Amino acid sequence: MTDTNEQVEIAPLSAADAGEVMTLQRAAFVSEAQIYGSADMPPLTQTLAEVEAELRSGSGLGARLDGRLVGAIRFAEDERMLLIGRIAIAPDMQGEGIGRTLLSAAEESSSAEEAELFTGSLSEANIRLYEACGYVESARIPQGDGTDQVFLRKPLHPVGEPSEPGASG
């Protein structure tokens, strides 16, 4: 058995990848829609133009296996916070460590002091993954439907200690 992660190539995403990203995102978030009983969520309703604009204005990384986009992560950074969003893994590749690899690559590319991401309270597998990656719940915001938006944070680089690109831990 080969390790999928050793074969996965991580590279920056561009606006030219928007169609693939949107297709991947929709496939990945169908299971979330089933958990919440609604397909009315931004990853499923976002248009191609919106995905292109996000990829132009923000940062994103894609995971490719034999040329196929099997994972994507998008993020933005301000002076102290790395804001992570839209982690999407192809349904047939979930559980292979690709999400963990993308999360780590995004963190390593950042000079921010802290990272933050969020998920829904019913997304127990996501919460377990984020906690296993060192994230700690920082807030819960009720959504008015019996669920909460769960925010998780992780310290990245202590103040005064810039990141070292290419360094791994």
C-alpha positions in Angstrom: 0.0 0.0 0.0 1.4 3.4 -1.0 1.1 6.6 1.0 -1.3 8.9 -0.9 0.3 11.9 0.8 3.7 11.1 -0.7 2.2 11.2 -4.2 0.1 14.4 -3.7 1.5 17.6 -5.1 0.7 20.9 -3.2 0.7 24.1 -5.4 -0.8 27.5 -5.3 -4.3 27.9 -6.9 -5.1 30.6 -9.5 -8.2 32.0 -11.0 -7.7 29.6 -13.9 -8.4 26.7 -11.4 -11.8 28.1 -10.5 -13.9 25.6 -12.4 -12.0 22.6 -10.9 -12.2 24.2 -7.4 -15.9 24.8 -7.7 -16.6 21.2 -8.9 -14.4 19.8 -6.1 -16.0 22.1 -3.5 -19.5 21.1 -4.5 -18.7 17.4 -4.4 -17.0 17.8 -1.0 -19.8 19.8 0.6 -22.7 17.5 -0.4 -22.1 15.4 2.8 -22.2 18.6 4.9 -25.5 19.6 3.2 -26.9 16.2 4.2 -25.7 16.6 7.8 -27.5 20.0 8.0 -30.5 19.1 5.9 -29.9 22.0 3.6 -28.1 22.7 0.3 -28.3 26.4 1.0 -24.7 26.9 2.1 -22.1 29.2 0.4 -19.8 26.4 -0.8 -22.7 24.9 -2.7 -24.3 28.2 -3.9 -21.2 30.1 -4.8 -20.9 31.0 -8.5 -17.9 30.5 -10.8 -17.3 34.2 -10.9 -17.3 34.4 -7.1 -14.8 31.5 -6.9 -12.6 33.2 -9.5 -12.7 36.5 -7.6 -11.8 34.7 -4.3 -8.8 33.0 -6.0 -7.7 36.3 -7.5 -7.9 38.2 -4.2 -6.9 35.6 -1.7 -4.5 32.8 -1.3 -5.3 29.2 -2.0 -3.5 25.9 -2.3 -4.5 22.8 -4.3 -3.6 19.2 -3.8 -3.2 17.2 -7.0 -2.8 13.5 -7.4 -1.8 12.4 -10.9 -3.0 15.8 -12.2 -6.4 15.6 -10.6 -7.4 18.3 -8.1 -8.3 16.2 -5.0 -8.1 19.0 -2.4 -8.2 22.7 -2.0 -7.9 25.2 0.8 -8.4 29.0 0.7 -7.1 31.5 3.2 -6.5 35.2 3.8 -4.0 36.8 6.1 -4.0 40.1 8.0 -1.1 41.2 10.1 -1.7 38.7 12.9 -4.4 36.2 11.9 -4.5 33.5 9.2 -8.1 33.1 8.3 -8.7 29.6 6.8 -11.8 28.7 4.8 -13.2 26.4 2.3 -11.2 23.3 2.9 -12.6 20.8 0.3 -11.4 17.2 -0.2 -12.8 15.0 -3.0 -15.2 12.5 -1.4 -13.3 9.5 -2.6 -10.0 10.9 -1.0 -11.4 11.9 2.4 -9.6 10.3 5.3 -6.3 10.1 3.3 -4.6 13.0 5.2 -4.9 15.5 2.3 -6.9 18.0 4.5 -4.2 17.8 7.2 -1.5 18.3 4.6 -3.2 21.3 3.1 -3.9 22.8 6.5 -0.2 22.4 7.4 1.0 23.9 4.1 -1.3 27.0 4.6 0.0 27.5 8.2 3.6 27.1 7.1 3.1 29.7 4.3 1.9 32.3 6.8 3.8 34.8 9.0 0.7 35.3 11.2 0.7 34.8 14.9 -2.5 32.7 14.9 -4.8 30.8 12.6 -8.6 30.6 12.8 -11.1 28.5 11.0 -14.7 27.6 11.6 -17.2 24.8 10.9 -20.7 23.8 12.0 -21.4 22.2 15.3 -22.8 19.1 13.6 -19.6 18.6 11.6 -18.0 16.3 14.2 -15.4 14.8 11.8 -14.2 18.3 10.9 -14.0 19.4 14.6 -12.0 16.2 15.4 -9.6 16.8 12.6 -9.0 20.5 13.5 -8.5 19.5 17.2 -6.0 16.8 16.2 -4.1 19.5 14.2 -3.8 21.6 17.3 -6.8 23.9 17.0 -8.8 24.8 20.1 -12.4 26.0 20.2 -12.5 29.7 20.8 -16.2 30.6 20.2 -19.6 29.2 19.3 -22.2 31.4 17.6 -25.8 30.1 17.5 -27.3 30.0 14.0 -30.9 30.1 15.1 -31.6 26.6 13.9 -30.3 24.6 16.8 -26.8 24.5 15.4 -23.7 26.7 16.1 -20.9 28.0 14.1 -17.8 26.7 15.9 -14.6 28.8 15.7 -11.3 27.2 16.4 -7.8 28.9 16.8 -4.2 27.7 16.8 -1.1 29.7 17.7 1.4 29.7 14.8 4.4 32.0 15.3 5.1 33.7 18.6 5.3 37.5 18.3 8.8 38.5 17.1 9.5 35.1 15.6 8.8 35.3 11.9 8.0 32.1 10.0 10.8 30.3 8.1 9.5 29.4 4.6 10.4 25.9 3.8 11.0 24.9 7.4 9.1 21.9 8.6 8.5 20.6 12.0 
